[in-house]
Amino acid sequence: MPSVQNPQSIAFDRIKTLVADVLKITREIDEWRNDYDPASQEWYTLLNLSDTASSLALSLPVEMLPDREWRHVSPAEYAAVDEILALLEGGEAK
């Protein structure tokens, strides 16, 4: 049984492949969203399922994402987050 306690047991390559498949399907649905809208309940269910699946896939740890989905954070983004955290910490101290 795969576990965080035993990282070697986790099939990262398999997870990356499945995540890539899910994201490919959700992106196809996003393209259809712009060209096709039958206004049926099934269609809206499909759109919601696609959005949820995409969000879930992209919330995985970066090690589980396909390489092309990695986004490297710039130093400016780190600095902005540090400033926001400092402001939040200052607000909690009051």
Secondary structure, DSSP 8 states (H G I E B T S, - for coil): --BTTBGGGS-HHHHHHHHHHHHHHHHHHHHHHHH-----HHHHHHHHHHHHHHHHHHTS-GGGS-GGG-----HHHHHHHHHHHHHHHHHHH-
